[in-house]
Amino acid sequence: MFSRFYVNMIRAGEAGGSLPTVMLRLAEYIERAKALRDTITASLTYPALLAVVSIGAVVVLLGMVVPRFKPIFAGAGKAVPPMTQAVLWMGDVMRGYWWAMLIGTVALAWLVARRLRDPDFRYRVDRWLVTGHVVGPLFARIEMARFSRTLGTLLTNGVTLVAALNIVRETMGNAWLAEAVAGVARELKEGRGLGRPMMETWRFPMLAVHMIQVGEETGRLDDMLLQVAQTYDREVEVAIQKMLALLQPTVIILMAGIIAFIIYAIMSAMLSVYDLPF
């Protein structure tokens, strides 16, 4: 019922005689983690709804509106422009094979979910998520904030650094970064510290690594890790706001362009049937 993180937090509180304080810190940790998830979910709700409504509008146009013009073009006895033929063909496919498209979508979703259970495939996806040029910086900040908060909370409550790293590795959702944490834990056992092995992996943000090194040198690693978490929480909020500022108009422009293309194709064919200029 409870993860290793929860169990070791409670054990550390019992051993140190500070169980009430540990429980309060654990509650604060859960609240901050939930606040981060809620921020991401709430920020993506409107663009997702906008995309669904726009796709629905395109489906209605292709499946219900466009096919009504086909008898008109056929009865006119004139050739329609190629782009109009393409739109009519898409409408026929939408009406005649909607069930196949639905089955294909469900099958694709099932295949992707099954592939994500494959460790090798999940490893490649996790690596792309934090190294990609578009979404990489955002996911890297999210994972760094989660890593720093978890490790800092464990250290604050008396868990040793080696044991805390092993716990953090098991609680991380990104397999590529979890592999790096495992390597850092091995280097730590050999007395190389935490910051330098993290830097040598080239998988963690350099700002966070430098802050961790400062924390090691000043003997305040736990406080610095929590400061790293707060820093990256703020950066995640700013990055999400910037992405939303670009995502919403991008979705609107893209879907408006598709709808405008469909309308243009139908109108150009209608005017060509009646020999009117367009």
Secondary structure, 3 states (H helix, E strand, C coil): CCCHHHHHHHHHHHHHCCHHHHHHHHHHHHHHHHHHHHHHHHHHHHHHHHHHHHHHHHHHHHHHHHHHHHHHHHHHCCCCCHHHHHHHHHHHHHHHCHHHHHHHHHHHHHHHHHHHCCHHHHHHHHHHHHHCCCCHHHHHHHHHHHHHHHHHHHHHCCCCHHHHHHHHHHHCCCHHHHHHHHHHHHHHHCCCCCHHHHHHHCCCCHHHHHHHHHHHHHCCHHHHHHHHHHHHHHHHHHHHHHHHHHHHHHHHHHHHHHHHHHHHHHHHHHHHHCCCCC
